[in-house]
Amino acid sequence: MKISVIGTGYVGLTVGTCLAETGNDVVCVDKDQEVVDELSEGKLTFHEPALDDLLERNVAEERLTFTTDLEKAVNFGEIIYITVGTPSDGDGSADISAVLEVASSIGRTMEEPKIVVNKSTVPVGTADEVRSTIAGETDEEFHVVSNPEFLKEGNAVDDFMKPDRIVVGTEGEKVRKTLEDLYEPFVRTTGNPILFMDNRSAEMVKYAANTMLASRVSLMNELANLSEKLGADIENVRRGIGYDHRIGTHFIFAGTGYGGSCFPKDVRALISLGKEKDTEMKMAKAIHQVNETQKGILADKIVQYLDGDMTDKKVAVWGLSFKPGTDDMRNAPSINLIEKLIEGRAEVVAHDPVAIDTAREELPEEVVFNEDQYKTLQGAHALAVVTEWKKFRNPNFDRMKEFMEDPAIFDGRNIYDPAKLNNLGFYYEGIGRG
């Protein structure tokens, strides 16, 4: 099939590249000529494992091309994906102005029937607005599909190529058959379902899923904080509840809170949707508040350890991105931690395997960055582990002690064994470890 993808951010580039990988001809559109030039050379513009190889191959084999010419792209594809951003407004609601701007452009430029697939995360009812916007610009036949994405940063290629389910909101049988044919190669070997439903239900699925997952994170963090005060170890608690098949093992790890572009934005958007319909989303509000509080817990532990005086104290930070496998700094817990340390007059030296360049734009200018994880520890009075990159899981502890002024580790992801570190001569605090 011929596919057009409008927007080459995290979602758009993953969608376009993976659809090209299965033999479709794909044109991706971006406003930024510099981005288009880099992608046209097969160079990835952000960090995402495995996507770089697919991008390079499909560009080389000419199944995947990039352009700034929106009109050309609209009239190339029989299916047009909208994958532009929907950032949070000040009140937490999703800003869909970019989606509607693209919809208007599609209506003005389309010269034959199209299937318009909204892949951006949008409030319930957006498909109706997109349909109305396009209809106001054209008399051509078209259909609007709601097709939420469930891509995890750091695992996006596998999530797209081997989805646990595909959700499609559409009103027409012909459109359903076209989307079924397009997505069938991705579920052929797994037997996982393509779920067809109405547009509004499909749009709601995205917010419901992310809020449900975020609720598990926030609940575990509350349980961790209580466990710590009671002398219990949340890691033992986690194992004890994880074998209950009604609960399972996913998203029950205590830590410094969730970040990224999805959970924070979508939870706030759901709260805003409830407010619009005079329905208070009490649990969603609590999930958000618990998470905001949790982001500061590691800094509080460090401040207390240093007796409240961080003047001339050096704190090393391992991990800056909101999760491993990505350079995304959006809503990263490391931002809250570092800002709080800087406010307390601490010297902060930070390391991350891939996110340093991105972090420079997000963190205070006082932060010093080091490309070497061990040299980051030179003269440090404490180490905060914020992102659980694999390279941090089994470091050379003897070497760490040689670099540190005070061998104190504050483990924001509970990746170390407290007893082992105590035996090695470290002061250790995790999250909810009793």
DRENDO-1510 file (C-alpha; in Angstrom, 1 decimal, always signed):
<recs>
REC; n; res; u; v; w
REC; 1; MET; +0.0; +0.0; +0.0 .
REC; 2; LYS; +0.9; +3.6; -0.4 .
REC; 3; ILE; +1.2; +5.3; +3.0 .
REC; 4; SER; +1.7; +8.9; +4.1 .
REC; 5; VAL; +2.8; +9.9; +7.6 .
REC; 6; ILE; +2.6; +13.5; +8.7 .
REC; 7; GLY; +5.0; +14.1; +11.6 .
REC; 8; THR; +8.4; +12.4; +12.0 .
REC; 9; GLY; +8.7; +12.4; +15.8 .
REC; 10; TYR; +8.9; +9.4; +18.0 .
REC; 11; VAL; +5.5; +7.9; +16.9 .
REC; 12; GLY; +5.5; +9.0; +13.3 .
REC; 13; LEU; +9.0; +7.8; +12.4 .
REC; 14; THR; +8.4; +4.4; +14.1 .
REC; 15; VAL; +5.1; +4.0; +12.3 .
REC; 16; GLY; +6.5; +5.0; +8.9 .
REC; 17; THR; +9.6; +2.9; +9.2 .
REC; 18; CYS; +7.9; -0.2; +10.4 .
REC; 19; LEU; +5.2; +0.0; +7.7 .
REC; 20; ALA; +7.9; +0.3; +5.1 .
REC; 21; GLU; +9.7; -2.7; +6.6 .
REC; 22; THR; +6.7; -4.8; +5.7 .
REC; 23; GLY; +6.8; -3.8; +2.0 .
REC; 24; ASN; +4.6; -0.7; +1.9 .
REC; 25; ASP; +5.7; +2.5; +0.1 .
REC; 26; VAL; +5.9; +5.3; +2.7 .
REC; 27; VAL; +6.4; +9.1; +2.5 .
REC; 28; CYS; +6.9; +10.9; +5.8 .
REC; 29; VAL; +6.4; +14.7; +6.2 .
REC; 30; ASP; +8.2; +17.1; +8.5 .
REC; 31; LYS; +8.3; +20.9; +8.5 .
REC; 32; ASP; +12.0; +21.0; +9.3 .
REC; 33; GLN; +14.2; +20.7; +6.2 .
REC; 34; GLU; +17.2; +19.8; +8.4 .
REC; 35; VAL; +15.3; +16.9; +10.0 .
REC; 36; VAL; +14.2; +15.7; +6.5 .
REC; 37; ASP; +17.8; +15.9; +5.2 .
REC; 38; GLU; +19.1; +13.8; +8.1 .
REC; 39; LEU; +16.4; +11.2; +7.8 .
REC; 40; SER; +16.8; +11.0; +4.0 .
REC; 41; GLU; +20.4; +10.0; +4.7 .
REC; 42; GLY; +19.2; +7.2; +7.0 .
REC; 43; LYS; +20.3; +9.0; +10.2 .
REC; 44; LEU; +18.1; +8.8; +13.2 .
REC; 45; THR; +17.2; +12.1; +14.9 .
REC; 46; PHE; +16.6; +10.6; +18.4 .
REC; 47; HIS; +17.7; +7.5; +20.3 .
REC; 48; GLU; +15.6; +4.4; +19.8 .
REC; 49; PRO; +17.1; +0.9; +19.8 .
REC; 50; ALA; +16.7; -1.1; +16.5 .
REC; 51; LEU; +15.0; +1.8; +14.7 .
REC; 52; ASP; +18.2; +3.1; +13.2 .
REC; 53; ASP; +18.9; -0.2; +11.3 .
REC; 54; LEU; +15.4; -0.3; +9.9 .
REC; 55; LEU; +15.5; +3.3; +8.9 .
REC; 56; GLU; +18.8; +2.9; +7.1 .
REC; 57; ARG; +17.7; -0.2; +5.2 .
REC; 58; ASN; +14.3; +1.1; +4.1 .
REC; 59; VAL; +15.7; +4.4; +2.9 .
REC; 60; ALA; +18.4; +2.6; +1.0 .
REC; 61; GLU; +15.8; +0.3; -0.6 .
REC; 62; GLU; +13.7; +3.4; -1.4 .
REC; 63; ARG; +10.5; +2.2; +0.3 .
REC; 64; LEU; +10.8; +5.1; +2.8 .
REC; 65; THR; +11.2; +8.7; +1.7 .
REC; 66; PHE; +11.0; +12.1; +3.5 .
REC; 67; THR; +9.8; +15.5; +2.4 .
REC; 68; THR; +8.6; +18.9; +3.6 .
REC; 69; ASP; +6.0; +18.9; +0.8 .
REC; 70; LEU; +2.7; +18.2; +2.6 .
REC; 71; GLU; +0.5; +18.4; -0.6 .
REC; 72; LYS; +2.7; +15.9; -2.3 .
REC; 73; ALA; +2.5; +13.5; +0.6 .
REC; 74; VAL; -1.3; +13.8; +1.0 .
REC; 75; ASN; -1.9; +12.9; -2.7 .
REC; 76; PHE; +0.7; +10.1; -2.5 .
REC; 77; GLY; -0.9; +7.9; +0.2 .
REC; 78; GLU; -4.2; +6.1; +0.1 .
REC; 79; ILE; -3.8; +6.0; +3.9 .
REC; 80; ILE; -2.7; +9.2; +5.7 .
REC; 81; TYR; -1.4; +9.0; +9.3 .
REC; 82; ILE; -1.5; +12.0; +11.6 .
REC; 83; THR; +1.2; +11.7; +14.1 .
REC; 84; VAL; +1.9; +15.3; +15.3 .
REC; 85; GLY; +2.3; +16.2; +19.0 .
REC; 86; THR; -0.6; +17.0; +21.4 .
REC; 87; PRO; +1.2; +18.7; +24.3 .
REC; 88; SER; -0.5; +19.6; +27.6 .
REC; 89; ASP; -2.0; +23.0; +28.0 .
REC; 90; GLY; -1.6; +24.8; +31.3 .
REC; 91; ASP; -4.8; +23.2; +32.7 .
REC; 92; GLY; -3.6; +19.7; +31.7 .
REC; 93; SER; -5.9; +19.4; +28.6 .
REC; 94; ALA; -4.4; +18.1; +25.4 .
REC; 95; ASP; -3.7; +20.7; +22.8 .
REC; 96; ILE; -5.0; +19.3; +19.5 .
REC; 97; SER; -4.4; +22.4; +17.4 .
REC; 98; ALA; -1.6; +20.7; +15.4 .
REC; 99; VAL; -3.9; +17.8; +14.6 .
REC; 100; LEU; -6.7; +20.1; +13.4 .
REC; 101; GLU; -4.2; +22.1; +11.4 .
REC; 102; VAL; -3.0; +19.0; +9.6 .
REC; 103; ALA; -6.6; +17.9; +9.1 .
REC; 104; SER; -7.4; +21.2; +7.4 .
REC; 105; SER; -4.4; +20.9; +5.2 .
REC; 106; ILE; -5.4; +17.4; +4.2 .
REC; 107; GLY; -8.9; +18.7; +3.2 .
REC; 108; ARG; -7.5; +21.5; +1.2 .
REC; 109; THR; -5.1; +19.4; -0.8 .
REC; 110; MET; -6.6; +15.9; -1.2 .
REC; 111; GLU; -7.6; +15.1; -4.8 .
REC; 112; GLU; -9.1; +11.7; -4.3 .
REC; 113; PRO; -10.7; +9.6; -1.5 .
REC; 114; LYS; -8.5; +9.0; +1.5 .
REC; 115; ILE; -8.4; +7.1; +4.8 .
REC; 116; VAL; -7.1; +9.5; +7.5 .
REC; 117; VAL; -5.7; +7.6; +10.5 .
REC; 118; ASN; -5.2; +9.6; +13.7 .
REC; 119; LYS; -2.3; +8.1; +15.6 .
REC; 120; SER; -1.7; +11.1; +17.9 .
REC; 121; THR; -2.9; +10.8; +21.5 .
REC; 122; VAL; -6.1; +12.9; +21.5 .
REC; 123; PRO; -9.1; +13.6; +23.7 .
REC; 124; VAL; -12.3; +11.6; +23.1 .
REC; 125; GLY; -14.3; +13.2; +20.4 .
REC; 126; THR; -11.3; +14.4; +18.3 .
REC; 127; ALA; -12.2; +12.1; +15.4 .
REC; 128; ASP; -15.4; +14.0; +15.1 .
REC; 129; GLU; -13.5; +17.3; +15.0 .
REC; 130; VAL; -11.0; +16.0; +12.4 .
REC; 131; ARG; -13.9; +14.8; +10.3 .
REC; 132; SER; -15.7; +18.1; +10.5 .
REC; 133; THR; -12.5; +20.0; +9.8 .
REC; 134; ILE; -11.7; +18.0; +6.6 .
REC; 135; ALA; -15.3; +18.1; +5.4 .
REC; 136; GLY; -15.2; +21.9; +5.7 .
REC; 137; GLU; -12.4; +22.0; +3.1 .
REC; 138; THR; -13.3; +19.3; +0.5 .
REC; 139; ASP; -16.2; +17.4; -1.2 .
REC; 140; GLU; -14.0; +14.3; -1.7 .
REC; 141; GLU; -14.9; +11.1; +0.1 .
REC; 142; PHE; -12.8; +10.3; +3.1 .
REC; 143; HIS; -12.9; +8.3; +6.3 .
REC; 144; VAL; -11.4; +9.1; +9.7 .
REC; 145; VAL; -9.9; +6.3; +11.8 .
REC; 146; SER; -8.8; +6.4; +15.5 .
REC; 147; ASN; -5.8; +4.2; +15.9 .
REC; 148; PRO; -4.0; +4.8; +19.3 .
REC; 149; GLU; -0.4; +3.9; +19.6 .
REC; 150; PHE; +1.0; +1.8; +22.5 .
REC; 151; LEU; +4.7; +2.2; +21.9 .
REC; 152; LYS; +7.1; +2.1; +24.8 .
REC; 153; GLU; +10.2; +4.2; +24.3 .
REC; 154; GLY; +13.2; +1.9; +24.2 .
REC; 155; ASN; +11.1; -0.9; +22.8 .
REC; 156; ALA; +9.1; +0.8; +20.1 .
REC; 157; VAL; +10.1; -1.4; +17.2 .
REC; 158; ASP; +9.1; -4.6; +19.0 .
REC; 159; ASP; +5.9; -3.0; +20.2 .
REC; 160; PHE; +4.9; -2.1; +16.7 .
REC; 161; MET; +6.1; -5.3; +14.9 .
REC; 162; LYS; +4.8; -7.6; +17.6 .
REC; 163; PRO; +1.8; -5.8; +19.2 .
REC; 164; ASP; -0.2; -7.4; +22.0 .
REC; 165; ARG; -3.2; -5.8; +20.4 .
REC; 166; ILE; -4.1; -3.2; +17.7 .
REC; 167; VAL; -7.1; -0.9; +18.4 .
REC; 168; VAL; -8.9; +0.6; +15.5 .
REC; 169; GLY; -11.9; +2.9; +15.7 .
REC; 170; THR; -13.8; +3.1; +12.4 .
REC; 171; GLU; -17.3; +3.4; +11.0 .
REC; 172; GLY; -17.0; +1.6; +7.7 .
REC; 173; GLU; -16.7; -2.0; +6.6 .
REC; 174; LYS; -14.5; -1.2; +3.6 .
REC; 175; VAL; -12.1; +0.8; +5.8 .
REC; 176; ARG; -12.1; -2.0; +8.3 .
REC; 177; LYS; -11.0; -4.4; +5.6 .
REC; 178; THR; -8.2; -2.1; +4.4 .
REC; 179; LEU; -6.8; -1.6; +7.9 .
REC; 180; GLU; -7.1; -5.3; +8.6 .
REC; 181; ASP; -5.0; -6.1; +5.5 .
REC; 182; LEU; -2.5; -3.5; +6.5 .
REC; 183; TYR; -2.0; -4.8; +10.0 .
REC; 184; GLU; -2.4; -8.5; +9.4 .
REC; 185; PRO; +1.3; -9.1; +8.9 .
REC; 186; PHE; +2.0; -7.8; +12.5 .
REC; 187; VAL; -0.4; -10.3; +14.2 .
REC; 188; ARG; -0.1; -13.3; +11.9 .
REC; 189; THR; +2.5; -15.2; +14.0 .
REC; 190; THR; +1.2; -14.1; +17.4 .
REC; 191; GLY; -2.5; -14.5; +17.0 .
REC; 192; ASN; -3.0; -11.3; +19.0 .
REC; 193; PRO; -6.2; -9.4; +18.1 .
REC; 194; ILE; -7.0; -6.4; +15.9 .
REC; 195; LEU; -9.8; -4.9; +18.0 .
REC; 196; PHE; -12.3; -2.9; +15.9 .
REC; 197; MET; -14.7; -0.5; +17.7 .
REC; 198; ASP; -16.2; +3.0; +17.4 .
REC; 199; ASN; -13.9; +6.1; +17.3 .
REC; 200; ARG; -14.7; +7.4; +20.8 .
REC; 201; SER; -14.0; +4.0; +22.5 .
REC; 202; ALA; -10.7; +3.7; +20.6 .
REC; 203; GLU; -9.7; +7.2; +21.8 .
REC; 204; MET; -10.7; +6.4; +25.3 .
REC; 205; VAL; -8.6; +3.1; +25.3 .
REC; 206; LYS; -5.4; +5.1; +25.2 .
REC; 207; TYR; -6.1; +7.3; +28.2 .
REC; 208; ALA; -7.6; +4.3; +30.2 .
REC; 209; ALA; -4.6; +2.1; +29.6 .
REC; 210; ASN; -2.0; +4.8; +30.5 .
REC; 211; THR; -3.9; +5.9; +33.6 .
REC; 212; MET; -4.3; +2.3; +34.7 .
REC; 213; LEU; -0.6; +1.6; +34.4 .
REC; 214; ALA; +0.3; +4.9; +36.1 .
REC; 215; SER; -2.0; +3.9; +39.0 .
REC; 216; ARG; +0.1; +0.8; +39.6 .
REC; 217; VAL; +3.3; +2.9; +39.7 .
REC; 218; SER; +1.9; +5.4; +42.2 .
REC; 219; LEU; +0.3; +2.8; +44.4 .
REC; 220; MET; +3.5; +0.8; +44.6 .
REC; 221; ASN; +5.4; +4.0; +45.5 .
REC; 222; GLU; +2.9; +4.8; +48.3 .
REC; 223; LEU; +3.3; +1.2; +49.6 .
REC; 224; ALA; +7.1; +1.6; +49.4 .
REC; 225; ASN; +7.1; +4.8; +51.5 .
REC; 226; LEU; +4.9; +3.1; +54.1 .
REC; 227; SER; +7.0; -0.1; +54.1 .
REC; 228; GLU; +10.1; +1.9; +54.7 .
REC; 229; LYS; +8.6; +3.5; +57.9 .
REC; 230; LEU; +7.3; +0.1; +59.1 .
REC; 231; GLY; +10.7; -1.6; +58.6 .
REC; 232; ALA; +9.4; -3.8; +55.7 .
REC; 233; ASP; +11.2; -4.2; +52.4 .
REC; 234; ILE; +9.1; -3.3; +49.3 .
REC; 235; GLU; +11.1; -5.7; +47.2 .
REC; 236; ASN; +9.9; -8.6; +49.3 .
REC; 237; VAL; +6.4; -7.2; +49.2 .
REC; 238; ARG; +6.6; -6.8; +45.4 .
REC; 239; ARG; +7.6; -10.5; +45.0 .
REC; 240; GLY; +4.9; -11.5; +47.5 .
REC; 241; ILE; +2.1; -9.9; +45.5 .
REC; 242; GLY; +3.5; -10.4; +42.0 .
REC; 243; TYR; +2.7; -14.1; +42.0 .
REC; 244; ASP; -1.0; -13.4; +42.5 .
REC; 245; HIS; -2.2; -13.9; +38.9 .
REC; 246; ARG; -4.8; -11.2; +39.4 .
REC; 247; ILE; -1.9; -8.7; +40.0 .
REC; 248; GLY; +1.1; -10.0; +38.0 .
REC; 249; THR; +4.6; -8.6; +38.0 .
REC; 250; HIS; +4.3; -5.7; +35.6 .
REC; 251; PHE; +4.5; -2.1; +36.8 .
REC; 252; ILE; +4.9; -2.9; +40.5 .
REC; 253; PHE; +8.4; -1.6; +40.9 .
REC; 254; ALA; +8.9; +1.2; +43.4 .
REC; 255; GLY; +11.1; +4.1; +42.4 .
REC; 256; THR; +11.3; +7.8; +41.9 .
REC; 257; GLY; +8.1; +8.1; +39.9 .
REC; 258; TYR; +7.1; +7.9; +36.3 .
REC; 259; GLY; +8.0; +10.4; +33.6 .
REC; 260; GLY; +8.1; +10.6; +29.8 .
REC; 261; SER; +5.6; +12.0; +27.4 .
REC; 262; CYS; +2.7; +9.6; +27.9 .
REC; 263; PHE; +1.8; +8.9; +31.6 .
REC; 264; PRO; +2.0; +12.4; +32.9 .
REC; 265; LYS; +0.3; +14.0; +29.9 .
REC; 266; ASP; -2.4; +11.4; +29.6 .
REC; 267; VAL; -3.3; +11.3; +33.3 .
REC; 268; ARG; -3.6; +15.1; +33.4 .
REC; 269; ALA; -5.7; +15.0; +30.1 .
REC; 270; LEU; -8.1; +12.5; +31.6 .
REC; 271; ILE; -8.5; +14.7; +34.7 .
REC; 272; SER; -9.2; +17.6; +32.3 .
REC; 273; LEU; -11.7; +15.5; +30.3 .
REC; 274; GLY; -13.6; +14.7; +33.5 .
REC; 275; LYS; -13.7; +18.3; +34.5 .
REC; 276; GLU; -15.2; +19.2; +31.2 .
REC; 277; LYS; -18.0; +16.7; +31.7 .
REC; 278; ASP; -18.5; +17.6; +35.4 .
REC; 279; THR; -17.0; +14.3; +36.6 .
REC; 280; GLU; -14.3; +14.5; +39.1 .
REC; 281; MET; -11.5; +12.0; +38.4 .
REC; 282; LYS; -10.5; +11.5; +42.1 .
REC; 283; MET; -8.2; +8.5; +41.5 .
REC; 284; ALA; -6.5; +10.1; +38.5 .
REC; 285; LYS; -5.9; +13.2; +40.6 .
REC; 286; ALA; -4.4; +11.1; +43.4 .
REC; 287; ILE; -2.2; +9.2; +40.9 .
REC; 288; HIS; -0.8; +12.4; +39.6 .
REC; 289; GLN; -0.2; +13.9; +43.1 .
REC; 290; VAL; +1.5; +10.8; +44.4 .
REC; 291; ASN; +3.8; +10.8; +41.4 .
REC; 292; GLU; +4.7; +14.5; +41.8 .
REC; 293; THR; +5.6; +14.0; +45.4 .
REC; 294; GLN; +7.6; +10.8; +44.7 .
REC; 295; LYS; +9.9; +12.7; +42.3 .
REC; 296; GLY; +11.4; +14.6; +45.2 .
REC; 297; ILE; +11.9; +11.7; +47.6 .
REC; 298; LEU; +15.5; +10.8; +46.6 .
REC; 299; ALA; +16.6; +14.4; +47.0 .
REC; 300; ASP; +15.0; +14.5; +50.4 .
REC; 301; LYS; +16.9; +11.4; +51.4 .
REC; 302; ILE; +20.2; +12.9; +50.3 .
REC; 303; VAL; +19.6; +16.2; +52.0 .
REC; 304; GLN; +18.8; +14.4; +55.3 .
REC; 305; TYR; +21.9; +12.3; +55.0 .
REC; 306; LEU; +24.0; +15.4; +54.6 .
REC; 307; ASP; +22.4; +16.9; +57.6 .
REC; 308; GLY; +20.5; +19.5; +55.6 .
REC; 309; ASP; +23.7; +21.3; +54.5 .
REC; 310; MET; +24.8; +20.6; +50.9 .
REC; 311; THR; +27.1; +23.6; +50.6 .
REC; 312; ASP; +30.3; +22.4; +49.0 .
REC; 313; LYS; +29.0; +18.9; +48.8 .
REC; 314; LYS; +29.2; +17.0; +45.5 .
REC; 315; VAL; +26.4; +14.7; +44.4 .
REC; 316; ALA; +26.9; +12.3; +41.4 .
REC; 317; VAL; +23.9; +11.3; +39.4 .
REC; 318; TRP; +23.7; +8.2; +37.3 .
REC; 319; GLY; +20.9; +8.2; +34.8 .
REC; 320; LEU; +19.1; +11.3; +33.4 .
REC; 321; SER; +16.5; +10.0; +30.8 .
REC; 322; PHE; +13.1; +9.2; +32.2 .
REC; 323; LYS; +13.7; +5.5; +31.5 .
REC; 324; PRO; +16.5; +3.3; +30.0 .
REC; 325; GLY; +16.7; +2.8; +26.2 .
REC; 326; THR; +15.9; +6.4; +25.3 .
REC; 327; ASP; +17.3; +9.9; +25.4 .
REC; 328; ASP; +13.9; +11.4; +26.3 .
REC; 329; MET; +14.1; +13.9; +29.2 .
REC; 330; ARG; +10.4; +14.8; +29.2 .
REC; 331; ASN; +9.1; +14.8; +32.8 .
REC; 332; ALA; +12.2; +12.8; +33.9 .
REC; 333; PRO; +12.5; +12.4; +37.7 .
REC; 334; SER; +16.2; +13.4; +37.4 .
REC; 335; ILE; +15.1; +17.0; +36.6 .
REC; 336; ASN; +13.3; +17.3; +40.0 .
REC; 337; LEU; +16.1; +15.7; +41.8 .
REC; 338; ILE; +18.9; +17.8; +40.3 .
REC; 339; GLU; +16.9; +21.1; +40.6 .
REC; 340; LYS; +16.4; +20.4; +44.3 .
REC; 341; LEU; +20.1; +19.6; +44.8 .
REC; 342; ILE; +21.2; +22.8; +43.0 .
REC; 343; GLU; +18.7; +24.9; +45.1 .
REC; 344; GLY; +20.4; +23.4; +48.2 .
REC; 345; ARG; +23.8; +24.6; +46.8 .
REC; 346; ALA; +25.2; +21.1; +46.1 .
REC; 347; GLU; +27.6; +20.6; +43.2 .
REC; 348; VAL; +26.0; +18.1; +40.8 .
REC; 349; VAL; +27.9; +16.0; +38.3 .
REC; 350; ALA; +25.8; +13.8; +36.0 .
REC; 351; HIS; +26.2; +10.8; +33.6 .
REC; 352; ASP; +23.9; +9.1; +31.2 .
REC; 353; PRO; +24.8; +6.7; +28.4 .
REC; 354; VAL; +22.8; +8.5; +25.7 .
REC; 355; ALA; +20.8; +11.5; +27.1 .
REC; 356; ILE; +23.6; +14.0; +28.0 .
REC; 357; ASP; +23.0; +16.2; +24.9 .
REC; 358; THR; +19.3; +16.3; +25.5 .
REC; 359; ALA; +19.8; +16.9; +29.2 .
REC; 360; ARG; +21.9; +20.0; +28.6 .
REC; 361; GLU; +18.8; +21.7; +27.3 .
REC; 362; GLU; +16.6; +20.6; +30.3 .
REC; 363; LEU; +18.9; +20.9; +33.4 .
REC; 364; PRO; +20.3; +24.0; +35.2 .
REC; 365; GLU; +23.5; +25.4; +33.7 .
REC; 366; GLU; +25.3; +24.6; +37.0 .
REC; 367; VAL; +25.2; +20.9; +36.2 .
REC; 368; VAL; +28.5; +19.3; +35.1 .
REC; 369; PHE; +28.3; +16.4; +32.7 .
REC; 370; ASN; +30.8; +13.5; +32.4 .
REC; 371; GLU; +30.9; +10.9; +29.7 .
REC; 372; ASP; +32.5; +8.4; +32.1 .
REC; 373; GLN; +30.3; +6.8; +34.8 .
REC; 374; TYR; +33.2; +6.3; +37.2 .
REC; 375; LYS; +34.9; +9.7; +36.8 .
REC; 376; THR; +31.5; +11.2; +37.6 .
REC; 377; LEU; +32.0; +9.9; +41.1 .
REC; 378; GLN; +35.3; +11.7; +41.7 .
REC; 379; GLY; +35.1; +13.4; +45.1 .
REC; 380; ALA; +31.4; +12.7; +45.4 .
REC; 381; HIS; +29.7; +12.7; +48.9 .
REC; 382; ALA; +26.7; +10.7; +47.5 .
REC; 383; LEU; +25.6; +8.9; +44.4 .
REC; 384; ALA; +22.0; +9.0; +43.2 .
REC; 385; VAL; +20.9; +6.3; +40.8 .
REC; 386; VAL; +17.9; +7.6; +38.9 .
REC; 387; THR; +17.6; +5.6; +35.7 .
REC; 388; GLU; +18.2; +1.8; +35.7 .
REC; 389; TRP; +20.4; +1.5; +32.6 .
REC; 390; LYS; +21.9; -2.0; +32.4 .
REC; 391; LYS; +25.5; -0.8; +32.7 .
REC; 392; PHE; +24.6; +0.5; +36.2 .
REC; 393; ARG; +23.3; -2.8; +37.5 .
REC; 394; ASN; +26.6; -4.6; +38.2 .
REC; 395; PRO; +29.3; -1.9; +38.4 .
REC; 396; ASN; +32.8; -2.2; +39.9 .
REC; 397; PHE; +32.0; -1.3; +43.5 .
REC; 398; ASP; +35.6; -1.3; +44.6 .
REC; 399; ARG; +36.5; +1.2; +41.8 .
REC; 400; MET; +33.5; +3.3; +42.9 .
REC; 401; LYS; +34.8; +3.5; +46.5 .
REC; 402; GLU; +38.2; +4.7; +45.2 .
REC; 403; PHE; +36.6; +7.6; +43.4 .
REC; 404; MET; +34.0; +8.7; +46.1 .
REC; 405; GLU; +34.8; +11.0; +49.0 .
REC; 406; ASP; +31.9; +9.3; +50.9 .
REC; 407; PRO; +30.6; +5.9; +49.6 .
REC; 408; ALA; +26.9; +6.6; +50.0 .
REC; 409; ILE; +24.5; +5.3; +47.4 .
REC; 410; PHE; +20.8; +6.4; +47.0 .
REC; 411; ASP; +19.2; +3.9; +44.8 .
REC; 412; GLY; +16.1; +5.4; +43.1 .
REC; 413; ARG; +15.3; +2.1; +41.3 .
REC; 414; ASN; +16.2; -0.5; +43.9 .
REC; 415; ILE; +18.7; -2.2; +41.6 .
REC; 416; TYR; +21.2; -3.1; +44.3 .
REC; 417; ASP; +21.2; -5.5; +47.2 .
REC; 418; PRO; +21.3; -3.5; +50.5 .
REC; 419; ALA; +23.1; -6.2; +52.4 .
REC; 420; LYS; +25.8; -6.6; +49.8 .
REC; 421; LEU; +26.5; -2.9; +49.6 .
REC; 422; ASN; +26.6; -2.6; +53.4 .
REC; 423; ASN; +29.1; -5.5; +53.5 .
REC; 424; LEU; +31.2; -3.7; +50.9 .
REC; 425; GLY; +31.3; -0.6; +53.2 .
REC; 426; PHE; +28.7; +1.6; +51.4 .
REC; 427; TYR; +26.0; +3.6; +53.1 .
REC; 428; TYR; +22.8; +2.5; +51.2 .
REC; 429; GLU; +19.3; +3.8; +50.9 .
REC; 430; GLY; +16.7; +2.6; +48.3 .
REC; 431; ILE; +13.0; +3.3; +48.0 .
REC; 432; GLY; +10.9; +1.5; +50.6 .
REC; 433; ARG; +13.7; -0.9; +51.7 .
REC; 434; GLY; +13.0; -0.7; +55.4 .
</recs>
